Amino acid sequence: MRNSDSKEMLRIKFKSPERLRAEFEKNISNGGIFVPSESDFAIRQRVVVEIGLDYDDAAGMSISLDGEVVHRIPPEMAPSGVVPGVAIQF
């Protein structure tokens, strides 16, 4: 999907505060996030990441952040048990 700036949009939802906290401690606090995706992205491609909350009173809340693809795991690696997606640097 493209937004008005012609950047690809990625979406990730957190179904519990614990999952959001774990992702924050592991990646977001260091300026990035891993987004599972079957789509093909180029390294250094500019994207928008929509981070959504899907639990309790926070359900439906989201924030969109600009980022850049810094690593990708292609779908061809899925048979070996690796989750395809992209690492985004904010």
Backbone hydrogen bonds, N-H to C=O, Kabsch-Sander energy under -0.5 kcal/mol:
donor,donor_aa,acceptor,acceptor_aa,energy
3,N,7,K,-1.7
6,S,3,N,-1.9
8,E,46,R,-0.8
9,M,1,M,-2.1
10,L,48,V,-3.0
12,I,50,E,-2.5
14,F,52,G,-2.5
15,K,13,K,-0.5
20,L,16,S,-1.8
21,R,17,P,-2.7
22,A,18,E,-2.5
23,E,19,R,-2.2
24,F,20,L,-2.7
25,E,21,R,-2.8
26,K,22,A,-2.1
27,N,23,E,-3.0
28,I,23,E,-1.8
29,S,24,F,-2.6
30,N,27,N,-1.6
31,G,28,I,-2.1
32,G,27,N,-1.6
33,I,88,I,-1.9
35,V,33,I,-0.5
35,V,86,V,-2.9
37,S,84,P,-1.5
41,F,39,S,-0.5
44,R,69,V,-3.3
45,Q,42,A,-1.9
47,V,67,G,-2.4
48,V,8,E,-2.7
49,V,65,L,-3.1
50,E,10,L,-3.3
50,E,48,V,-0.6
51,I,49,V,-0.7
51,I,63,I,-3.2
52,G,12,I,-3.1
52,G,50,E,-0.7
53,L,61,M,-2.9
54,D,14,F,-2.9
58,A,55,Y,-1.3
59,A,55,Y,-0.8
59,A,56,D,-1.2
60,G,53,L,-2.0
61,M,58,A,-2.5
63,I,51,I,-1.9
65,L,49,V,-2.6
67,G,47,V,-2.7
68,E,89,Q,-2.0
69,V,45,Q,-2.4
70,V,87,A,-2.9
71,H,87,A,-1.2
73,I,85,G,-3.1
77,M,74,P,-2.1
78,A,75,P,-1.8
80,S,77,M,-1.4
81,G,78,A,-2.6
82,V,77,M,-1.2
85,G,73,I,-1.9
86,V,35,V,-2.2
87,A,71,H,-2.8
88,I,33,I,-3.2
88,I,86,V,-0.5
89,Q,68,E,-2.8
90,F,31,G,-3.1
90,F,88,I,-0.5
